[in-house]
């Protein structure tokens, strides 16, 4: 089974903004967990978090090599 954070990242890799609530519902994960991952990504410069409700990966993070 794929790890929870990797599942979140897979959905965010399209580079579009995603509502945290929508990600939570689609992945079947608690909103608090998805929000915490989004805050972590923002803190380290991997994502942009808008009003604590919408997260989008930064283009330079998306361009990093992905493991298969």
PADREN-969047 format. One line per field, with one value per residue: residue in three letters; x, y, z of N, C-alpha, C in turn. Coordinates in steps of 0.1 Angstrom, whole numbers, always signed. Example, Ala and Ser with C-alpha at 12.3 -4.5 7.8 and 13.67 -1.06 7.14 Angstrom:
BEGIN
rest = c(ALA:SER) .
n_u = c(+132:+128) .
n_v = c(-57:-22) .
n_w = c(+78:+71) .
ca_u = c(+123:+137) .
ca_v = c(-45:-11) .
ca_w = c(+78:+71) .
c_u = c(+132:+129) .
c_v = c(-33:+0) .
c_w = c(+78:+79) .
This chain:
BEGIN
rest = c(UNK:UNK:UNK:UNK:UNK:UNK:UNK:UNK:UNK:UNK:UNK:UNK:UNK:UNK:UNK:UNK:UNK:UNK:UNK:UNK:UNK:UNK:UNK:UNK:UNK:UNK:UNK:UNK:UNK:UNK:UNK:UNK:UNK:UNK:UNK:UNK:UNK:UNK:UNK:UNK:UNK:UNK:UNK:UNK:UNK:UNK:UNK:UNK:UNK:UNK:UNK:UNK:UNK:UNK:UNK:UNK:UNK:UNK:UNK:UNK:UNK:UNK:UNK:UNK:UNK:UNK:UNK:UNK) .
n_u = c(+8:+5:+22:+7:+15:+27:+5:-10:+8:+9:-16:-13:+6:-2:+0:-20:-42:-56:-83:-80:-100:-112:-92:-89:-114:-113:-91:-98:-88:-81:-90:-74:-49:-42:-41:-20:+2:+1:+9:+35:+47:+45:+61:+87:+91:+80:+54:+26:+4:-28:-47:-49:-65:-63:-40:-11:+14:+47:+61:+88:+93:+78:+92:+113:+132:+113:+107:+103) .
n_v = c(-12:+22:+49:+74:+102:+101:+95:+119:+137:+127:+134:+162:+167:+177:+204:+222:+242:+228:+222:+216:+202:+188:+171:+155:+142:+128:+111:+98:+105:+121:+155:+171:+158:+160:+188:+193:+181:+197:+222:+215:+211:+237:+251:+243:+252:+238:+240:+261:+276:+287:+308:+288:+268:+260:+242:+242:+227:+240:+250:+244:+224:+203:+197:+183:+152:+122:+92:+59) .
n_w = c(+0:-7:+8:+30:+27:+2:-14:-11:-23:-49:-59:-58:-77:-102:-102:-98:-77:-48:-27:+7:+21:+0:-9:+14:+15:-10:-6:+17:+42:+74:+77:+93:+92:+65:+63:+80:+66:+44:+56:+64:+39:+29:+48:+43:+18:-4:-13:-18:+4:+7:+26:+44:+34:+8:-12:-32:-51:-55:-87:-91:-73:-84:-107:-98:-100:-101:-82:-95) .
ca_u = c(+0:+12:+22:-3:+20:+29:-8:-13:+17:+5:-27:-9:+16:-7:+4:-32:-46:-65:-88:-76:-112:-114:-81:-92:-125:-109:-82:-103:-79:-86:-87:-63:-37:-39:-37:-6:+11:+2:+17:+49:+52:+47:+72:+99:+91:+76:+41:+20:-9:-36:-57:-50:-76:-60:-26:-6:+29:+55:+65:+102:+92:+72:+102:+123:+130:+104:+111:+93) .
ca_v = c(+0:+35:+57:+85:+114:+99:+96:+133:+143:+122:+143:+176:+168:+184:+218:+230:+244:+218:+224:+205:+193:+179:+161:+147:+134:+119:+102:+91:+108:+132:+169:+176:+152:+166:+202:+192:+178:+210:+232:+210:+214:+252:+255:+239:+258:+229:+243:+274:+274:+299:+310:+275:+260:+255:+240:+239:+225:+249:+244:+239:+211:+194:+194:+174:+138:+113:+78:+52) .
ca_w = c(+0:-9:+20:+30:+22:-12:-20:-12:-33:-62:-63:-60:-88:-114:-100:-96:-63:-43:-14:+17:+24:-12:-8:+25:+11:-20:-1:+29:+53:+82:+73:+101:+87:+52:+65:+86:+55:+36:+63:+63:+25:+28:+57:+37:+4:-15:-17:-14:+11:+6:+37:+52:+29:-5:-13:-45:-51:-63:-99:-90:-66:-93:-116:-93:-104:-93:-82:-102) .
c_u = c(+9:+11:+13:+3:+23:+16:-12:-5:+13:-7:-23:+1:+11:-4:-8:-35:-57:-70:-85:-88:-114:-104:-85:-103:-121:-100:-87:-94:-85:-82:-75:-50:-33:-35:-23:+4:+12:+10:+32:+54:+54:+59:+85:+100:+87:+62:+37:+6:-16:-47:-59:-60:-72:-45:-23:+9:+35:+60:+79:+103:+87:+82:+113:+121:+122:+109:+100:+82) .
c_v = c(+13:+43:+70:+98:+113:+100:+111:+140:+139:+131:+157:+178:+175:+199:+227:+232:+233:+222:+212:+196:+183:+168:+151:+137:+124:+108:+94:+93:+120:+145:+174:+171:+159:+181:+202:+190:+191:+220:+228:+214:+229:+256:+253:+244:+249:+232:+257:+270:+287:+299:+297:+266:+254:+254:+237:+237:+235:+243:+238:+226:+200:+189:+185:+160:+130:+99:+70:+46) .
c_w = c(+0:+4:+19:+23:+7:-20:-21:-23:-47:-68:-66:-72:-101:-113:-98:-81:-60:-29:-5:+20:+12:-12:+3:+21:+0:-15:+11:+41:+61:+76:+80:+96:+74:+53:+71:+75:+46:+43:+63:+49:+23:+36:+50:+22:-7:-20:-12:-7:+12:+17:+45:+46:+15:-6:-28:-44:-60:-76:-98:-82:-76:-103:-111:-98:-95:-93:-88:-94) .
